[in-house]
Every structure is written in structure tokens, then in C-alpha cells.
Amino acid sequence: MMAAGGGAARGGGAADTGTSFRRSGGSRLAALPGTRPALRHGQLLLSCGVPSLDCVLGGGLAVGTLLLIEEDKYGVYSSLLFKYFLAEGVVCGHDLFVASAQDPPANILKELPAPLLDDNFEAERIEATAAKSEDYQDSMQIAWRYQNAPKVVTSPTTSLKLGHYYDISKKMSPELLQSVKSHSFFLPDELTLEPKLRMCNMNCGYARLLQSIQSVIYQEGFDGSHPQKKQKNILRIGIQSLGSLLWDDDICSTNTPEDIHSLTKFLYVLRGLLRKSLSACVITIPSHLIENKAIMERVTNLSDMVVGLESFIGSERETNPLYKDYHGLLHVHQIPRLNSLICDVSDTKDLAFRLKRKQFTVERLHLPPDLSDTVSRSSKQDLAESAKLLSSGCGAMAIGKKHLDF
């Protein structure tokens, strides 16, 4: 489980001192823009575009690895994370490879959020500070027994800054988009160019996508196994809604698909390409449409990191007062073990996400301290009963018919 570029962090022999260790590995790792070496396992890390999600994933996305995002029911927030990943690549100067069977990659790039850099981010921070002061005035109405309660740190944080922040209400400027090199793969256009191609008993769409990714890695100088004359850079690969019917895959339409191993074979070959290249990949997949759970288990095992998005849109949790501050739950299904027997696990298992002040953030899920004195007794009982809907195992979960107790 080792990505390309990680070996540079382990330079020097057994007799080397700590100083020589830093001198042999630090200069080469620092040459790649938008990356930093992990302190624990020495792999190169890059940001997925959401700093709070980077903390959940152990500091960021390791070069040479694959992040699988299980889409929410309507694909709203998974599409947003997909754009964050690409927007971070533009800001860091990385090359992009965008693949889709639904939306043309050119349209996806036009919808990338605008970065909050320097003065813009400072203005947003001042605005957020003013909002906190207003919230403080409202907090004076809380019962006296909660005034001395310890504050809950909602958003996961780290001392090492890696990613940037973005404003989803604004689009990235065309000048910034033109500053980086992008490669596109739009399946409807690819199928009309040449006759159908199959390899390793894989369907035509996956075979052409692998062929396109492989050519970009080898021809553009991202192959880490061979010395390159060009200046090294990172290739960010983004694949949207892989496994859907638009990719000519029937795993979402039936429990017994014809090409049952097409998706797993694609991921197996793709991981081989990622391992020996200076690249990182993010794939979104409509897992809620796949009836065959055995396929999803194999897909999970063939991915390095797997996170799932559970949106509250259209569910009873959307109107539940317990979840009024959030827009959905984040489930971390798998974290890689890189050069170690253990993985970087977050100190909390209950995670939620929300859009606040034009930004997508991942926060620790916690319940409100108590119900207001103005709420009727019947409303309190309804809220206490609705606490049973919590599936993430919060320690503040109500038991039986008792009221919420904190």
C-alpha cells in the first residue's frame, strides 16, 4: 500500500542521522506543488478540496490512492465534493483529468467554485466573526446550568494547513481555469470515434476510459516508475457517477448483471496505474442504486478510501428538529493503512455535513443542549421520541421513552 513519491520520505540508511533524513527527502518532496509529506507514514498528501474532510481522511488524499464517494440519493452533495476536488487542483496548479458520461467535462469545469484567497477569505472570516457575536447574544437566553458547559469543537481541525476554501455561490474565473492543463473524457463522444473496444472482458466504456487515463499518464510525464525530463506535477483524476447506466453498466438496473465483474476489473487496473504514477483519483458512484451488495463489497475492497453521503433531502430527518443544523450524515467506511499496520482514524465516529456561509463543511454530530422552556410538554415528548432516529450512535441518544438527557 504505497503511492508513488512516498519512498522519497524514507531516504537515508540505518546509520543516517535525523538531519540527513530531512535533507535527503525534504527537498524532493517539497518540489511538488500543492502537496506535503505525512508525518506518520511519509506519503505525499494533497487536499481533496475540503479541509475538514482532509482531517477525517487522515490529513488528506495520498498520492497514488483512490477515494470513492458513495453518492447521496439526488447527487447534490457528491457532485459538490467532486467539484471541490477539481477546484483544488486548479488552485494548486495540478493537471486535471475529468471523465463523465452525463455532463460534458467542459461544463463541469465551468461550474467550479471560486476560491477564497487572501482578502476574500479575510472578509469571509470577519463576516463569520460578526455572526458569532450575534449568536452569543442569543446564547444569553440559554438556561443557567448550561452556561459553564464545555464548548463542543464541531469541525475537525489540524495544525497543518493544506487545502483552500471556496465560495459555492461564485464561479471560478476563466483566466484561472486556463492556467492549468486539463484532459477530458466524455463517453458519448468517445463511443462515436472508433469501433467498440473490449479488453479483459470489460465493457467498452471502461476499456476506453482506462486507455485514455493510461495514455495521459505515460505521455504527459506522470509515470513515477521511469525518470521524466519534464518538471514533475500531480495529475488529479475525477470520474463522475461510475457504474451508472450511462456507462453502459447494468449493475444498477438488475441484481444479476451481465458484466458483473466489469467495474471491479476496471478498479483493479486503475489502482495499478495510480500506484506507479504521480496522480490521485476521486470517483463518485451511485451505491444506493446497486442492489447486489456483493458487488459493493468488492468495490469497497478495491478502493483505498470510501466515504458515503446520506442527504436529508426527501427524508423525515429533513424536518426533524434534532438535525436542523445539518444537511446530511457522512459515513467513513474505509481508511487506508499506508506504510503502517494501523490507519489514521478520527477521534469521533458521528460526522455530519452542512452548507454554511457558502461553504461545505464536515462537523461532529452533536445534539442541542436541551429544549426551550417555551416548548410544550407534548412537543418535548415528540422530540424525545424522534431521537430514536439517530443511527450514528451518539452518546447523547435517548433510550426508550425517556426525555433527552445531557
Secondary structure as GFF3:
##gff-version 3
##sequence-region A 1 406
A	DSSP	three_ten_helix	6	10	.	.	.	ID=ss1
A	DSSP	alpha_helix	18	29	.	.	.	ID=ss2
A	DSSP	beta_strand	35	37	.	.	.	ID=ss3
A	DSSP	beta_strand	44	46	.	.	.	ID=ss4
A	DSSP	alpha_helix	51	56	.	.	.	ID=ss5
A	DSSP	beta_strand	61	62	.	.	.	ID=ss6
A	DSSP	beta_strand	66	70	.	.	.	ID=ss7
A	DSSP	alpha_helix	76	92	.	.	.	ID=ss8
A	DSSP	beta_strand	95	100	.	.	.	ID=ss9
A	DSSP	alpha_helix	105	110	.	.	.	ID=ss10
A	DSSP	beta_strand	113	116	.	.	.	ID=ss11
A	DSSP	alpha_helix	119	139	.	.	.	ID=ss12
A	DSSP	three_ten_helix	144	146	.	.	.	ID=ss13
A	DSSP	beta_strand	165	171	.	.	.	ID=ss14
A	DSSP	alpha_helix	174	177	.	.	.	ID=ss15
A	DSSP	beta_strand	182	186	.	.	.	ID=ss16
A	DSSP	alpha_helix	187	191	.	.	.	ID=ss17
A	DSSP	alpha_helix	204	219	.	.	.	ID=ss18
A	DSSP	beta_strand	235	239	.	.	.	ID=ss19
A	DSSP	three_ten_helix	245	247	.	.	.	ID=ss20
A	DSSP	alpha_helix	262	275	.	.	.	ID=ss21
A	DSSP	beta_strand	279	285	.	.	.	ID=ss22
A	DSSP	three_ten_helix	287	289	.	.	.	ID=ss23
A	DSSP	alpha_helix	293	301	.	.	.	ID=ss24
A	DSSP	beta_strand	305	311	.	.	.	ID=ss25
A	DSSP	three_ten_helix	316	319	.	.	.	ID=ss26
A	DSSP	three_ten_helix	321	323	.	.	.	ID=ss27
A	DSSP	beta_strand	328	334	.	.	.	ID=ss28
A	DSSP	beta_strand	351	356	.	.	.	ID=ss29
A	DSSP	beta_strand	359	364	.	.	.	ID=ss30
A	DSSP	alpha_helix	377	386	.	.	.	ID=ss31
A	DSSP	three_ten_helix	387	389	.	.	.	ID=ss32
###
